[in-house]
Amino acid sequence: MINFEEEIKKFHPSLEVEEAEDAIYNNDLTDMVDIMIAMLREEEDEDDNE
Amino acid sequence: MRCYKCNATLSEQDYCNKCGTDVKIYKKIIRSSEAYYNMGLERAKTRDLSGAADCLRRSIKYNKHNTNARNLLGLVYFEMGEVVAALSEWVISLNLQPEKNIADVYLDKVHRDAAKLDVINQTIKKYNQTLAYAKQNSEDLALIQMKKVLNLYPNLIKGHQLLTLLYINMGDYERALKAITKALKIDRNNPLSLQYAEEIKKVLESNGKSIYSDKMGKGKHIPDNGKLAYVSVPEHEDSRSRADDVSITPTHYKESSSNGGWAILNIIIGIAIGVALTWFLILPNKLAQKDEDSKAKINELNIMIDSKSSTITNLQESITELESVRDKLQANLTSVEKENEIIAVYNNLLEGIDLYMSEKHLAAYEHFKNIDIETVTDETYIAVYNAIVEKNNIIVAAMYYDEGYNNYYLSGDYETSAQYIQIAYDLNPEEKYHIYYLARSLDRLNVDEYVPKAKELYQKVIDMFPDTSTADYAKQYLKNLK
């Protein structure tokens, strides 16, 4: 059975147009390619140190 | 596909032909991103917007430079009513790939239709307000506002979901079903919509009502792995089924007799059938058409009203700003006026001093009377004023006394002399002769009313100037009065 009080918690206010700038700036743009490159670089650094 | 190190075009090999970098994992990541994009595209085509958004988010998580995926994600968000999320994706997309990017076109379209964007923003604000109402248990208000929101912006999925929840909370499951059906029409696999639909299905089934025919839309709800899923029915199929519903019964024609009456009767029946057909088939369509037109007009008017409301809000804000500016100016004006008043008061004092110095004591006396010393707070001013007024009053008192004594008392006009000497006494009550001759004038008037005052004044002379001849006279006259 649906519990209104519980269900209403699932709803969150929508972002308004004025808040778009923050939404864009706060967007985490790190992707798998970035992670892979970082890992490879770390590996290379470790090899160089050895 | 290009090498992430040297940007050279990659071949089918697992290393870059130019810089020799191992690109095996990189290629896998890029292919995964593409695969998710393809899945997202497929799902978007079948109106599984939530599924599509999920795939597209994964796609750009693999490769943020997958512009197609990001742009499509923006479109999907826009279709779901998440305008700000859509705009964000397009802005990021354009930022990552400024050239040859369709996001530029999307953003341009949105920017060009500023009025529409404003309406959307107002609608978002109203949605947030509705949500606040719902959370504050003002379901009735929330319901009214939500209907308005969805009238303005019918694609807002979470709006339909919230409306459904409100109806469920009110126990109106039939309306809840209609609302969630609309949400499922926009996004057929939205998990929350499916959950609500499932719940509504259970309740309606337990109440013995069928939920499989959708009177509102052209689609049908079918059970899908125990869940209620919405499947849209193609237009032609729908019209065909409706056409099938109309069965035409073959009529049997019988050769009419030569009787003209039958022919006329047949014509009348024909006309009647014609009228009936018009009434039952054409008119409802026309009315439905008119109804649609009216709804469209109402929608347009609502959008217009909303835009006007926003203009009114802006104007009201301007009015408030202008009022605050006016109040500030008013305050400035008041302070300037106060300063001017102070300057005027000082000028008055200077004029009074000038009259005193030119020995125009009576004019100075009249002038000082007009200065409202109560309004002055400056202590120096008050001290100067009091000193000059005191000195001037002594002189003016002497002038009134001389006038009263010489011109009226000596000539026996005690009434006038009492008036003059009274002024002198008021201005300088410490002067012996002011007291004594005021007492004498009153005494000599021989009016019972003035006797107590005369006695009081004689006593004052006796008390204040005990060893003088004036005090002796006063004692004598006081004794006579007793």
Chai-1 contact restraints between the chains, C-beta under 6 A:
chainA,res_idxA,chainB,res_idxB,connection_type,confidence,min_distance_angstrom,max_distance_angstrom,comment,restraint_id
A,I2,B,I168,contact,1.0,0.0,6.0,A-B,restraint_1
A,I2,B,E199,contact,1.0,0.0,6.0,A-B,restraint_2
A,F4,B,N169,contact,1.0,0.0,6.0,A-B,restraint_3
A,E7,B,L165,contact,1.0,0.0,6.0,A-B,restraint_4
A,I8,B,A134,contact,1.0,0.0,6.0,A-B,restraint_5
A,I8,B,K135,contact,1.0,0.0,6.0,A-B,restraint_6
A,F11,B,L131,contact,1.0,0.0,6.0,A-B,restraint_7
A,F11,B,L162,contact,1.0,0.0,6.0,A-B,restraint_8
A,P13,B,N128,contact,1.0,0.0,6.0,A-B,restraint_9
A,P13,B,L131,contact,1.0,0.0,6.0,A-B,restraint_10
A,S14,B,I124,contact,1.0,0.0,6.0,A-B,restraint_11
A,S14,B,Y127,contact,1.0,0.0,6.0,A-B,restraint_12
A,L15,B,V84,contact,1.0,0.0,6.0,A-B,restraint_13
A,E16,B,N121,contact,1.0,0.0,6.0,A-B,restraint_14
A,E16,B,I124,contact,1.0,0.0,6.0,A-B,restraint_15
A,V17,B,N121,contact,1.0,0.0,6.0,A-B,restraint_16
A,A20,B,V84,contact,1.0,0.0,6.0,A-B,restraint_17
A,A20,B,L87,contact,1.0,0.0,6.0,A-B,restraint_18
A,A20,B,S88,contact,1.0,0.0,6.0,A-B,restraint_19
A,A23,B,S88,contact,1.0,0.0,6.0,A-B,restraint_20
A,I24,B,S88,contact,1.0,0.0,6.0,A-B,restraint_21
A,I24,B,V91,contact,1.0,0.0,6.0,A-B,restraint_22
A,L29,B,K64,contact,1.0,0.0,6.0,A-B,restraint_23
A,D31,B,K61,contact,1.0,0.0,6.0,A-B,restraint_24
A,D31,B,N63,contact,1.0,0.0,6.0,A-B,restraint_25
A,D31,B,K64,contact,1.0,0.0,6.0,A-B,restraint_26
A,M32,B,I29,contact,1.0,0.0,6.0,A-B,restraint_27
A,M32,B,Y62,contact,1.0,0.0,6.0,A-B,restraint_28
A,V33,B,I29,contact,1.0,0.0,6.0,A-B,restraint_29
A,V33,B,N63,contact,1.0,0.0,6.0,A-B,restraint_30
A,M36,B,I25,contact,1.0,0.0,6.0,A-B,restraint_31
